[in-house]
Amino acid sequence: MAGVSDDGETKPATAARIYDYFLGGTHNFPADREAAQAMLQVLPLGPQLARTNRAFLRRAVRYLAESGVRQFLDVGSGIPTEGNMHEIVQQVEPEARVVYVDIDPVAVTESLELLDSNPLATAVNADLRDPRSILSHPQVTALLDFDRPIGLVLGAVLHFVSDDETAYDAVGQLRAAMVPGSYLLLSHATADEAPHEQDEIDVAHDIYRRSTATPLGLRTRAQIERFFTGLDLVEPGVVWLPLWRPTPDDPQYFADDPTRSAGLGGLGRIPPHLE
């Protein structure tokens, strides 16, 4: 699938812009809308799933900022939308620093335009599957001090790294660069225990495989929990997204059945003994 942008340039669909469409954003092209609409034919809860994940990330990032974390590395950040991470954390601490990382150059360009007047936040084009390129990026090292705690955010991105060895190695390298007192914040789509039909899952797999460069790869609860091995989990642990410290302002799409959120999330702290 491909579409044509306003300037006439052909743009293939990307996971970031499909997600933006589900969130009600405007930074998407015809190919993204076509792929999203195809998915909605069999998975009509797509927008609710995206917004539930976004709400989880907002709650967890605010928790980190209120706990004293002043630096954030958001890998797989996607397209800028309302309630961005830098807006949330800088409300708590105006001097907080944020680096957004995404594989989609359009997402990075849009982010840089949004951040033009914010010297404490930036965006870089890099690939989660090559963590050294992130950790050594001059804009990353210029803004973040890796001798102090960092909040590493991997929100709804690891299910686009379908190879297990690559995914665990990438997270391991990123974690290894963080000092004790840093945190790993992660959300991940799963079919484990979730009530969605297998044909819905298969169609979602197929659409991402055909439409984007980032095919979908779901993991089980046990596989997702493995990313937190050795970390001190913040209560309530790795849970369905609506169950992680909900607030009255959250969307209530899956309050009656959190498993329908099809996503697990958690927050883990690197303890001193991993130093």
C-alpha positions as YAML, in Angstrom:
chain: A
units: angstrom
residues:
- id: 1
  name: MET
  ca: [0.00, 0.00, 0.00]
- id: 2
  name: ALA
  ca: [1.21, 3.50, -0.74]
- id: 3
  name: GLY
  ca: [-0.29, 6.95, -0.67]
- id: 4
  name: VAL
  ca: [0.49, 10.43, -1.85]
- id: 5
  name: SER
  ca: [1.17, 13.23, 0.60]
- id: 6
  name: ASP
  ca: [0.08, 16.83, 0.15]
- id: 7
  name: ASP
  ca: [3.39, 17.66, -1.54]
- id: 8
  name: GLY
  ca: [2.95, 14.80, -4.01]
- id: 9
  name: GLU
  ca: [5.57, 12.54, -2.45]
- id: 10
  name: THR
  ca: [4.66, 8.86, -2.23]
- id: 11
  name: LYS
  ca: [4.65, 7.69, 1.37]
- id: 12
  name: PRO
  ca: [4.36, 4.04, 2.45]
- id: 13
  name: ALA
  ca: [2.47, 3.28, 5.64]
- id: 14
  name: THR
  ca: [4.37, 3.17, 8.91]
- id: 15
  name: ALA
  ca: [3.47, 1.86, 12.35]
- id: 16
  name: ALA
  ca: [4.01, 5.33, 13.87]
- id: 17
  name: ARG
  ca: [1.54, 7.02, 11.51]
- id: 18
  name: ILE
  ca: [-1.07, 4.23, 11.83]
- id: 19
  name: TYR
  ca: [-0.84, 4.74, 15.59]
- id: 20
  name: ASP
  ca: [-1.21, 8.49, 15.07]
- id: 21
  name: TYR
  ca: [-4.36, 7.89, 13.03]
- id: 22
  name: PHE
  ca: [-5.84, 5.71, 15.78]
- id: 23
  name: LEU
  ca: [-5.09, 8.47, 18.31]
- id: 24
  name: GLY
  ca: [-7.00, 10.97, 16.19]
- id: 25
  name: GLY
  ca: [-3.85, 12.74, 15.00]
- id: 26
  name: THR
  ca: [-3.28, 14.54, 11.72]
- id: 27
  name: HIS
  ca: [0.28, 13.41, 10.94]
- id: 28
  name: ASN
  ca: [-0.64, 10.52, 8.65]
- id: 29
  name: PHE
  ca: [-0.90, 9.87, 4.91]
- id: 30
  name: PRO
  ca: [-3.36, 7.99, 2.67]
- id: 31
  name: ALA
  ca: [-1.42, 4.72, 2.97]
- id: 32
  name: ASP
  ca: [-1.56, 4.91, 6.77]
- id: 33
  name: ARG
  ca: [-5.29, 5.59, 6.75]
- id: 34
  name: GLU
  ca: [-5.86, 2.77, 4.26]
- id: 35
  name: ALA
  ca: [-3.96, 0.29, 6.42]
- id: 36
  name: ALA
  ca: [-5.72, 1.50, 9.57]
- id: 37
  name: GLN
  ca: [-9.15, 1.24, 7.98]
- id: 38
  name: ALA
  ca: [-8.37, -2.29, 6.79]
- id: 39
  name: MET
  ca: [-7.44, -3.24, 10.33]
- id: 40
  name: LEU
  ca: [-10.57, -1.67, 11.75]
- id: 41
  name: GLN
  ca: [-12.68, -3.97, 9.61]
- id: 42
  name: VAL
  ca: [-11.66, -6.90, 11.81]
- id: 43
  name: LEU
  ca: [-10.30, -5.09, 14.88]
- id: 44
  name: PRO
  ca: [-12.72, -2.22, 15.48]
- id: 45
  name: LEU
  ca: [-11.23, -1.50, 18.91]
- id: 46
  name: GLY
  ca: [-7.98, -0.24, 17.35]
- id: 47
  name: PRO
  ca: [-8.40, 3.41, 18.42]
- id: 48
  name: GLN
  ca: [-9.40, 2.41, 21.95]
- id: 49
  name: LEU
  ca: [-6.36, 0.13, 22.20]
- id: 50
  name: ALA
  ca: [-4.03, 2.96, 21.12]
- id: 51
  name: ARG
  ca: [-5.57, 5.48, 23.51]
- id: 52
  name: THR
  ca: [-5.45, 3.05, 26.42]
- id: 53
  name: ASN
  ca: [-1.74, 2.50, 25.81]
- id: 54
  name: ARG
  ca: [-1.18, 6.25, 25.58]
- id: 55
  name: ALA
  ca: [-2.97, 6.81, 28.88]
- id: 56
  name: PHE
  ca: [-0.81, 4.17, 30.58]
- id: 57
  name: LEU
  ca: [2.36, 5.86, 29.33]
- id: 58
  name: ARG
  ca: [1.19, 9.25, 30.57]
- id: 59
  name: ARG
  ca: [0.49, 7.88, 34.06]
- id: 60
  name: ALA
  ca: [3.80, 6.05, 34.30]
- id: 61
  name: VAL
  ca: [5.88, 8.96, 32.99]
- id: 62
  name: ARG
  ca: [4.23, 11.31, 35.47]
- id: 63
  name: TYR
  ca: [5.02, 8.80, 38.25]
- id: 64
  name: LEU
  ca: [8.68, 8.84, 37.22]
- id: 65
  name: ALA
  ca: [8.84, 12.62, 37.12]
- id: 66
  name: GLU
  ca: [7.19, 12.88, 40.52]
- id: 67
  name: SER
  ca: [9.68, 10.28, 41.82]
- id: 68
  name: GLY
  ca: [12.60, 12.51, 40.86]
- id: 69
  name: VAL
  ca: [13.63, 11.23, 37.42]
- id: 70
  name: ARG
  ca: [14.84, 14.20, 35.37]
- id: 71
  name: GLN
  ca: [16.01, 12.52, 32.14]
- id: 72
  name: PHE
  ca: [14.02, 10.45, 29.66]
- id: 73
  name: LEU
  ca: [14.92, 8.42, 26.58]
- id: 74
  name: ASP
  ca: [11.78, 7.52, 24.63]
- id: 75
  name: VAL
  ca: [12.65, 4.90, 21.99]
- id: 76
  name: GLY
  ca: [9.95, 4.29, 19.40]
- id: 77
  name: SER
  ca: [8.29, 7.57, 20.30]
- id: 78
  name: GLY
  ca: [6.17, 7.89, 17.14]
- id: 79
  name: ILE
  ca: [4.37, 10.99, 15.92]
- id: 80
  name: PRO
  ca: [3.84, 13.94, 18.30]
- id: 81
  name: THR
  ca: [0.35, 13.92, 19.81]
- id: 82
  name: GLU
  ca: [-1.43, 15.73, 22.61]
- id: 83
  name: GLY
  ca: [0.10, 15.01, 26.01]
- id: 84
  name: ASN
  ca: [3.66, 14.38, 24.85]
- id: 85
  name: MET
  ca: [6.20, 13.11, 27.33]
- id: 86
  name: HIS
  ca: [8.15, 16.39, 27.53]
- id: 87
  name: GLU
  ca: [4.94, 18.27, 28.28]
- id: 88
  name: ILE
  ca: [4.07, 15.92, 31.14]
- id: 89
  name: VAL
  ca: [7.49, 15.76, 32.79]
- id: 90
  name: GLN
  ca: [8.26, 19.46, 32.34]
- id: 91
  name: GLN
  ca: [5.02, 20.30, 34.11]
- id: 92
  name: VAL
  ca: [6.49, 18.47, 37.11]
- id: 93
  name: GLU
  ca: [10.07, 19.68, 36.61]
- id: 94
  name: PRO
  ca: [10.70, 22.40, 34.01]
- id: 95
  name: GLU
  ca: [14.39, 21.38, 33.74]
- id: 96
  name: ALA
  ca: [13.61, 17.76, 32.81]
- id: 97
  name: ARG
  ca: [15.33, 16.56, 29.63]
- id: 98
  name: VAL
  ca: [13.74, 14.34, 26.98]
- id: 99
  name: VAL
  ca: [15.12, 12.64, 23.86]
- id: 100
  name: TYR
  ca: [12.67, 11.07, 21.44]
- id: 101
  name: VAL
  ca: [13.94, 8.31, 19.13]
- id: 102
  name: ASP
  ca: [12.09, 6.87, 16.16]
- id: 103
  name: ILE
  ca: [12.88, 4.88, 13.03]
- id: 104
  name: ASP
  ca: [10.40, 6.94, 10.98]
- id: 105
  name: PRO
  ca: [12.04, 10.14, 9.65]
- id: 106
  name: VAL
  ca: [8.63, 11.81, 9.30]
- id: 107
  name: ALA
  ca: [7.97, 11.24, 13.01]
- id: 108
  name: VAL
  ca: [11.35, 12.78, 13.83]
- id: 109
  name: THR
  ca: [10.79, 15.78, 11.56]
- id: 110
  name: GLU
  ca: [7.38, 16.45, 13.11]
- id: 111
  name: SER
  ca: [8.86, 16.11, 16.58]
- id: 112
  name: LEU
  ca: [11.67, 18.55, 15.84]
- id: 113
  name: GLU
  ca: [9.18, 21.11, 14.56]
- id: 114
  name: LEU
  ca: [7.17, 20.73, 17.76]
- id: 115
  name: LEU
  ca: [10.31, 21.05, 19.90]
- id: 116
  name: ASP
  ca: [11.85, 23.96, 18.02]
- id: 117
  name: SER
  ca: [11.59, 26.33, 20.99]
- id: 118
  name: ASN
  ca: [12.40, 23.72, 23.66]
- id: 119
  name: PRO
  ca: [16.16, 23.40, 24.30]
- id: 120
  name: LEU
  ca: [15.65, 20.56, 26.79]
- id: 121
  name: ALA
  ca: [14.00, 18.16, 24.34]
- id: 122
  name: THR
  ca: [14.97, 16.81, 20.95]
- id: 123
  name: ALA
  ca: [14.30, 13.96, 18.52]
- id: 124
  name: VAL
  ca: [16.67, 11.69, 16.60]
- id: 125
  name: ASN
  ca: [16.26, 9.20, 13.79]
- id: 126
  name: ALA
  ca: [17.60, 5.82, 14.93]
- id: 127
  name: ASP
  ca: [16.66, 2.14, 15.10]
- id: 128
  name: LEU
  ca: [15.90, 0.28, 18.33]
- id: 129
  name: ARG
  ca: [17.51, -2.79, 16.77]
- id: 130
  name: ASP
  ca: [20.85, -0.91, 16.77]
- id: 131
  name: PRO
  ca: [21.03, 0.41, 20.33]
- id: 132
  name: ARG
  ca: [24.66, 1.52, 20.01]
- id: 133
  name: SER
  ca: [23.62, 4.02, 17.36]
- id: 134
  name: ILE
  ca: [21.18, 5.49, 19.89]
- id: 135
  name: LEU
  ca: [23.57, 5.50, 22.84]
- id: 136
  name: SER
  ca: [26.37, 7.11, 20.84]
- id: 137
  name: HIS
  ca: [24.23, 9.61, 18.95]
- id: 138
  name: PRO
  ca: [25.69, 13.10, 19.52]
- id: 139
  name: GLN
  ca: [22.29, 14.66, 20.24]
- id: 140
  name: VAL
  ca: [21.56, 11.94, 22.79]
- id: 141
  name: THR
  ca: [24.89, 12.27, 24.57]
- id: 142
  name: ALA
  ca: [24.68, 16.07, 24.47]
- id: 143
  name: LEU
  ca: [21.33, 16.20, 26.25]
- id: 144
  name: LEU
  ca: [21.41, 13.18, 28.57]
- id: 145
  name: ASP
  ca: [23.92, 12.43, 31.33]
- id: 146
  name: PHE
  ca: [24.34, 8.66, 31.51]
- id: 147
  name: ASP
  ca: [26.04, 8.99, 34.90]
- id: 148
  name: ARG
  ca: [22.65, 9.95, 36.35]
- id: 149
  name: PRO
  ca: [19.34, 8.03, 36.38]
- id: 150
  name: ILE
  ca: [17.35, 7.93, 33.15]
- id: 151
  name: GLY
  ca: [13.81, 6.82, 32.44]
- id: 152
  name: LEU
  ca: [14.04, 4.47, 29.44]
- id: 153
  name: VAL
  ca: [10.65, 4.33, 27.72]
- id: 154
  name: LEU
  ca: [9.72, 1.56, 25.28]
- id: 155
  name: GLY
  ca: [6.04, 2.18, 24.70]
- id: 156
  name: ALA
  ca: [4.28, -0.17, 22.27]
- id: 157
  name: VAL
  ca: [7.43, -0.61, 20.19]
- id: 158
  name: LEU
  ca: [8.93, -4.00, 21.05]
- id: 159
  name: HIS
  ca: [6.10, -5.88, 19.35]
- id: 160
  name: PHE
  ca: [7.52, -4.40, 16.12]
- id: 161
  name: VAL
  ca: [10.82, -6.20, 16.81]
- id: 162
  name: SER
  ca: [9.56, -9.69, 16.14]
- id: 163
  name: ASP
  ca: [12.88, -11.53, 16.49]
- id: 164
  name: ASP
  ca: [13.27, -12.45, 20.15]
- id: 165
  name: GLU
  ca: [17.06, -12.50, 20.18]
- id: 166
  name: THR
  ca: [17.22, -9.03, 18.65]
- id: 167
  name: ALA
  ca: [14.59, -7.63, 21.02]
- id: 168
  name: TYR
  ca: [16.13, -8.96, 24.23]
- id: 169
  name: ASP
  ca: [19.64, -7.99, 23.15]
- id: 170
  name: ALA
  ca: [18.55, -4.44, 22.29]
- id: 171
  name: VAL
  ca: [16.81, -3.92, 25.62]
- id: 172
  name: GLY
  ca: [19.77, -5.49, 27.41]
- id: 173
  name: GLN
  ca: [22.22, -3.07, 25.79]
- id: 174
  name: LEU
  ca: [20.05, -0.07, 26.59]
- id: 175
  name: ARG
  ca: [19.60, -1.21, 30.19]
- id: 176
  name: ALA
  ca: [23.33, -1.81, 30.56]
- id: 177
  name: ALA
  ca: [24.00, 1.84, 29.69]
- id: 178
  name: MET
  ca: [21.80, 3.05, 32.56]
- id: 179
  name: VAL
  ca: [23.05, 3.63, 36.11]
- id: 180
  name: PRO
  ca: [21.26, 2.22, 39.17]
- id: 181
  name: GLY
  ca: [18.18, 4.26, 39.97]
- id: 182
  name: SER
  ca: [17.21, 4.33, 36.28]
- id: 183
  name: TYR
  ca: [13.89, 2.86, 35.18]
- id: 184
  name: LEU
  ca: [12.57, 0.75, 32.32]
- id: 185
  name: LEU
  ca: [9.01, 1.69, 31.31]
- id: 186
  name: LEU
  ca: [7.51, -0.74, 28.84]
- id: 187
  name: SER
  ca: [4.19, -1.58, 27.20]
- id: 188
  name: HIS
  ca: [3.71, -4.47, 24.79]
- id: 189
  name: ALA
  ca: [0.84, -5.96, 22.82]
- id: 190
  name: THR
  ca: [-0.05, -9.55, 23.66]
- id: 191
  name: ALA
  ca: [-2.51, -12.22, 22.62]
- id: 192
  name: ASP
  ca: [-1.84, -14.13, 25.84]
- id: 193
  name: GLU
  ca: [-5.04, -14.44, 27.91]
- id: 194
  name: ALA
  ca: [-6.69, -11.80, 25.73]
- id: 195
  name: PRO
  ca: [-10.18, -12.56, 24.36]
- id: 196
  name: HIS
  ca: [-9.55, -11.36, 20.78]
- id: 197
  name: GLU
  ca: [-10.22, -13.93, 18.08]
- id: 198
  name: GLN
  ca: [-7.27, -15.51, 16.31]
- id: 199
  name: ASP
  ca: [-8.48, -14.31, 12.92]
- id: 200
  name: GLU
  ca: [-8.37, -10.70, 14.21]
- id: 201
  name: ILE
  ca: [-4.78, -11.20, 15.32]
- id: 202
  name: ASP
  ca: [-3.83, -12.86, 12.03]
- id: 203
  name: VAL
  ca: [-5.27, -9.99, 10.00]
- id: 204
  name: ALA
  ca: [-3.42, -7.40, 12.10]
- id: 205
  name: HIS
  ca: [-0.19, -9.36, 11.54]
- id: 206
  name: ASP
  ca: [-0.84, -9.50, 7.80]
- id: 207
  name: ILE
  ca: [-1.67, -5.80, 7.44]
- id: 208
  name: TYR
  ca: [1.49, -4.69, 9.25]
- id: 209
  name: ARG
  ca: [3.58, -7.21, 7.29]
- id: 210
  name: ARG
  ca: [2.28, -5.99, 3.92]
- id: 211
  name: SER
  ca: [1.94, -2.28, 4.69]
- id: 212
  name: THR
  ca: [4.95, -1.32, 6.78]
- id: 213
  name: ALA
  ca: [8.60, -2.08, 7.32]
- id: 214
  name: THR
  ca: [7.82, -3.11, 10.91]
- id: 215
  name: PRO
  ca: [5.81, -6.36, 11.02]
- id: 216
  name: LEU
  ca: [3.90, -7.13, 14.21]
- id: 217
  name: GLY
  ca: [5.12, -9.79, 16.64]
- id: 218
  name: LEU
  ca: [3.09, -10.40, 19.80]
- id: 219
  name: ARG
  ca: [4.60, -11.98, 22.92]
- id: 220
  name: THR
  ca: [3.22, -13.85, 25.91]
- id: 221
  name: ARG
  ca: [3.09, -12.48, 29.43]
- id: 222
  name: ALA
  ca: [6.14, -14.55, 30.38]
- id: 223
  name: GLN
  ca: [8.10, -13.23, 27.40]
- id: 224
  name: ILE
  ca: [7.18, -9.63, 28.25]
- id: 225
  name: GLU
  ca: [8.08, -10.08, 31.92]
- id: 226
  name: ARG
  ca: [11.50, -11.33, 30.79]
- id: 227
  name: PHE
  ca: [12.43, -7.77, 29.73]
- id: 228
  name: PHE
  ca: [12.21, -6.80, 33.44]
- id: 229
  name: THR
  ca: [14.46, -9.61, 34.72]
- id: 230
  name: GLY
  ca: [16.64, -8.33, 37.56]
- id: 231
  name: LEU
  ca: [14.70, -5.09, 38.01]
- id: 232
  name: ASP
  ca: [12.63, -4.03, 41.00]
- id: 233
  name: LEU
  ca: [9.09, -3.79, 39.70]
- id: 234
  name: VAL
  ca: [6.98, -0.86, 40.79]
- id: 235
  name: GLU
  ca: [3.58, -1.93, 42.09]
- id: 236
  name: PRO
  ca: [1.32, -3.32, 40.70]
- id: 237
  name: GLY
  ca: [3.95, -5.04, 38.51]
- id: 238
  name: VAL
  ca: [3.36, -6.14, 34.92]
- id: 239
  name: VAL
  ca: [-0.39, -5.87, 34.41]
- id: 240
  name: TRP
  ca: [-3.05, -5.12, 31.83]
- id: 241
  name: LEU
  ca: [-2.67, -1.50, 30.82]
- id: 242
  name: PRO
  ca: [-5.89, -0.18, 32.42]
- id: 243
  name: LEU
  ca: [-4.86, -1.70, 35.76]
- id: 244
  name: TRP
  ca: [-1.57, 0.17, 36.17]
- id: 245
  name: ARG
  ca: [-2.37, 2.91, 38.71]
- id: 246
  name: PRO
  ca: [-5.54, 4.14, 36.97]
- id: 247
  name: THR
  ca: [-6.86, 7.65, 37.54]
- id: 248
  name: PRO
  ca: [-10.39, 9.09, 37.15]
- id: 249
  name: ASP
  ca: [-9.25, 10.99, 34.04]
- id: 250
  name: ASP
  ca: [-8.30, 7.83, 32.13]
- id: 251
  name: PRO
  ca: [-10.37, 6.54, 29.21]
- id: 252
  name: GLN
  ca: [-12.71, 3.84, 30.51]
- id: 253
  name: TYR
  ca: [-12.82, 1.68, 27.39]
- id: 254
  name: PHE
  ca: [-11.84, -1.59, 29.10]
- id: 255
  name: ALA
  ca: [-12.73, -0.94, 32.74]
- id: 256
  name: ASP
  ca: [-15.12, -3.92, 32.76]
- id: 257
  name: ASP
  ca: [-12.65, -6.32, 31.13]
- id: 258
  name: PRO
  ca: [-9.00, -5.14, 31.16]
- id: 259
  name: THR
  ca: [-7.86, -8.17, 29.14]
- id: 260
  name: ARG
  ca: [-9.52, -6.60, 26.10]
- id: 261
  name: SER
  ca: [-6.85, -3.89, 26.16]
- id: 262
  name: ALA
  ca: [-4.59, -6.57, 24.61]
- id: 263
  name: GLY
  ca: [-1.56, -4.92, 26.19]
- id: 264
  name: LEU
  ca: [0.62, -5.41, 29.25]
- id: 265
  name: GLY
  ca: [2.71, -2.71, 30.86]
- id: 266
  name: GLY
  ca: [5.11, -2.28, 33.72]
- id: 267
  name: LEU
  ca: [7.80, -0.15, 35.28]
- id: 268
  name: GLY
  ca: [11.03, -1.53, 36.75]
- id: 269
  name: ARG
  ca: [13.90, 0.17, 38.61]
- id: 270
  name: ILE
  ca: [17.55, -0.80, 38.15]
- id: 271
  name: PRO
  ca: [18.72, -1.66, 41.69]
- id: 272
  name: PRO
  ca: [22.18, -0.90, 43.13]
- id: 273
  name: HIS
  ca: [23.36, -4.51, 42.91]
- id: 274
  name: LEU
  ca: [23.32, -4.31, 39.09]
- id: 275
  name: GLU
  ca: [25.94, -1.57, 39.17]
...
